[in-house]
Amino acid sequence: MKKSMALIALLACVATPVLADRNADDAKWVGDCVVDNKDQGQSVDVVTKYCSCMNNEMSESETRSITEWEKANPKVMEKCSSQAGWKGK
């Protein structure tokens, strides 16, 4: 529980500047993606950049989560992984 709370607090500090120009819906999707990827061995900063990139690549009418959408779009996943500095993905 303490780990989850620390991750959320850290995410709030790191994600706020990255998400400042996005609406609340985008922030929710990116936040969900960060939580989905919290155990991937990456820093919160890298995961937040990755999830933000993925969110930006999706259309506004997309109804799938970022995690669901990335599975159907491996080239975009590779691009966002590279841009975020993701190691091993």
N, C-alpha and C positions, 0 to 999 in steps of 0.2 A: 504494500500500500504506500509506504514512504517513497519507494522508487517511482511509482506512478505519479505521485504528487510532485516530486522533484522534476520529473520529466515534463509535466504540464507547466510548472513554473518556469523551467528553462525554455520551453517552447514559447511561452508567452513573451519572454524577453527577446528571444531570437527572431520569432516570427513577426512580431509587431512591425518592424521597419519593412520587412519583405512584403507584408500584406497591406501596408498602409494605403495603397491606391486601389485596393480591391474591395468589393462589397462583402457584406456579412455572409452571403451564401458561398462565395468563393473561399472565404476564411474557414467556414465550416468544412467544406470539402477537403481543403488542404490540411486542416487539423486532423480530420479523420484519416487521411493518408499518412500523416506523420505517426499517428498512433499505430496504424497497421504495419508500419515499417520500423517501429522502435527497436526491435530485436534483430536488426540486420547488421549490426556491428559498425554502423556509421554514426558520425556526430549528428546532433540535432540540426546543426546548420546545414550540413550536406543533405539530410533528408528533407528539410524544409525547402531548400532550393530545388531539389528534385521534384517534390510534390507541387511546388508553385509552377515549375516549368510544365509538368504534365497537365495541370489545371489550365494553364494558358493555351495549351495545344488543343484542348477539348472545345467543342462548340458550346455555345450558351444553352442550347436545347438538349444537351446530353443529360440522360437520366441515370446512367450508371455511375457508380463511385469511381474515383481515380484508380483504385486497386483493381476493380473489374475491367475498366477501360484499358488499362495498360497491357493486360493479357492479350487483348485483340489488336494491339498496336505496338509490336516489338521494336519497330524502327524508331518510333517516337520515344519509347522507353530507353533505347540505347542513346539517342541524342540527349535526352534530359539527364541521363546518368552521367554522361560525359561532361555536360555543362556544369553539373552540380559537384563534380569531383568524386563521384561514387567509386569506391574501390571494390573490384570483384563482382560487378554486376554486368 
